[in-house]
Amino acid sequence: MKDVIIRPEQCMGCRSCEVACAVSHSKSKNLFLAPGEEPAPKKRIHVEYMPALGASVPITCRHCEDAPCVSVCPTKALSKDVDTGAVNHNVERCVDCWACSMVCTRFSSLYQLLLVSGCWTSSMSYNRGIIDRRIEGGTVIRCDLCENRELPACVEACPTHALLFLEVERQPETNALNSS
C-alpha cells in the first residue's frame, strides 16, 4: 500500500502542505479562489513545531493496517479499502461520536520518543487534528490521500521532500512495554 512518509528532518515548517491540502479539498481547486469560498476549505495535514526537538513535524493520518478508528466506529462510517489500504470515511453514516479520534495511534511511537527525550507538552495529549473535530459538511474531516489525484497534494507541494508517497510494507505494531 502507498502511504505518506514523513521525514521531519527535511521539514522547514513552511506549511505549503497545509495550503495545498486545503486548496485540493476546495470547490474551485484554485489557490486564489479557495480562501474566499464558503465554507472555507479545510486542511487534513498539520505542521507542528516542536521547540525541544528544533524541528517541525507534518502530521497526517497514516491509514493504519489494523486501524483502531475503523474497529471502534459504531456506525461503520470508517472502513478500510482492501485494494488501496486507505481508511475511508462515509459522511452519511458518521454520527460525530469522536470515538475514532480518541483511539488514533498515529504518533504513539513519536510520543514515546518525545517522552524519553523530555519534550512532551500538554498540546500533544490529543491526536493533533489527524481526525479533526472541526466539522465540514456536518461531520469530521480526515486525510483521504487525495483520492482523486495520483499524488497527494501535500506531497506534491512540499519543496524539501519532507513528505513522500511511497509503497510501504506494514510492520505489525509492537508495544515497547511488552518487549523484554
Secondary structure as GFF3:
##gff-version 3
##sequence-region A 1 180
A	DSSP	beta_strand	2	6	.	.	.	ID=ss1
A	DSSP	three_ten_helix	8	10	.	.	.	ID=ss2
A	DSSP	alpha_helix	16	24	.	.	.	ID=ss3
A	DSSP	three_ten_helix	34	36	.	.	.	ID=ss4
A	DSSP	beta_strand	46	50	.	.	.	ID=ss5
A	DSSP	beta_strand	55	59	.	.	.	ID=ss6
A	DSSP	alpha_helix	68	72	.	.	.	ID=ss7
A	DSSP	beta_strand	78	80	.	.	.	ID=ss8
A	DSSP	beta_strand	87	89	.	.	.	ID=ss9
A	DSSP	alpha_helix	99	103	.	.	.	ID=ss10
A	DSSP	alpha_helix	108	117	.	.	.	ID=ss11
A	DSSP	three_ten_helix	122	124	.	.	.	ID=ss12
A	DSSP	beta_strand	131	136	.	.	.	ID=ss13
A	DSSP	beta_strand	139	142	.	.	.	ID=ss14
A	DSSP	alpha_helix	153	157	.	.	.	ID=ss15
A	DSSP	beta_strand	163	167	.	.	.	ID=ss16
A	DSSP	three_ten_helix	176	178	.	.	.	ID=ss17
###
